[in-house]
């Protein structure tokens, strides 16, 4: 079960849910040629994952803070489906 919101943490523990989010962000990045960083799917919500989430938020809604919340996750999941 996910624990929203996720906020960047350099010492974040590995999380299978975040690993899934990282794979979805990489898919979207490649599919739509978006400019956020490519992610290693290491399952950690660190600064690079947060930067990619913010990039997705800016691309999708024009507002971004890099925090993975329920709304952002649902938006990431929709185009990926």
Backbone torsions as a table, in degrees:
resi	resn	phi	psi	omega
1	UNK	NA	137.3	-178.5
2	UNK	-77.1	154.3	-178.5
3	UNK	-121.1	77.3	-179.3
4	UNK	-74.3	149.9	-6.8
5	UNK	-84.7	155.8	173.3
6	UNK	-99.5	130.2	179.2
7	UNK	-123.4	141.9	-176.6
8	UNK	-53.5	136.6	179.8
9	UNK	-152.2	116.1	-178.8
10	UNK	-58.8	-26.1	-178.5
11	UNK	-106.3	25.7	-178.1
12	UNK	-61.7	138.6	176.2
13	UNK	-72.3	158.3	178.3
14	UNK	-67.7	139.4	-175.9
15	UNK	-142.6	123.5	-178.2
16	UNK	-61.3	-33.4	178.4
17	UNK	-63.7	-44.5	179.0
18	UNK	-65.9	-36.3	176.2
19	UNK	-59.0	-41.8	177.1
20	UNK	-63.2	-44.4	178.8
21	UNK	-61.1	-43.0	179.1
22	UNK	-60.6	-42.2	178.1
23	UNK	-64.4	-40.7	178.9
24	UNK	-64.9	-42.4	178.8
25	UNK	-63.3	-39.8	177.2
26	UNK	-64.8	-40.4	177.2
27	UNK	-59.4	-49.5	-179.3
28	UNK	-62.8	-40.9	179.0
29	UNK	-57.4	-46.8	-177.7
30	UNK	-74.8	-40.8	-176.5
31	UNK	-65.8	-41.5	-175.1
32	UNK	-109.7	9.5	176.6
33	UNK	55.5	49.1	-178.8
34	UNK	-85.7	159.6	-171.4
35	UNK	-94.4	3.9	-179.7
36	UNK	-77.0	161.2	-174.5
37	UNK	-62.9	146.0	170.1
38	UNK	-68.7	140.6	-176.5
39	UNK	-112.7	139.2	165.3
40	UNK	-75.6	133.1	-179.9
41	UNK	-84.4	73.1	-177.1
42	UNK	-95.6	-4.8	177.2
43	UNK	77.5	12.6	-179.1
44	UNK	-110.9	133.1	179.9
45	UNK	-92.1	74.7	179.7
46	UNK	-96.2	-169.7	-175.5
47	UNK	-61.7	-33.9	-178.7
48	UNK	-73.6	-38.9	175.6
49	UNK	-64.0	-42.3	178.0
50	UNK	-62.1	-38.8	177.9
51	UNK	-64.1	-39.2	177.5
52	UNK	-67.8	-40.0	176.7
53	UNK	-61.7	-43.6	178.4
54	UNK	-62.7	-42.2	176.8
55	UNK	-59.5	-43.2	176.9
56	UNK	-62.5	-45.6	-179.7
57	UNK	-58.6	-44.0	179.6
58	UNK	-65.6	-39.2	179.1
59	UNK	-66.8	-39.0	-172.8
60	UNK	-88.8	-36.5	-172.7
61	UNK	-129.3	-4.9	-177.4
62	UNK	71.7	5.8	174.9
63	UNK	-131.4	133.8	-178.3
64	UNK	-147.5	140.2	176.2
65	UNK	-131.5	-6.0	178.2
66	UNK	79.9	5.1	178.8
67	UNK	-95.7	125.8	178.5
68	UNK	-85.9	107.2	177.1
69	UNK	-115.5	-179.2	-177.3
70	UNK	-58.8	-45.5	-178.2
71	UNK	-61.7	-46.0	179.8
72	UNK	-62.8	-43.8	179.6
73	UNK	-59.8	-44.7	179.6
74	UNK	-61.7	-36.2	177.9
75	UNK	-69.9	-37.2	177.9
76	UNK	-66.1	-40.2	-174.9
77	UNK	-71.5	-34.1	-176.2
78	UNK	-60.0	-57.1	-177.8
79	UNK	-68.5	-19.2	-178.6
80	UNK	-78.5	-24.3	-175.4
81	UNK	-66.2	NA	NA
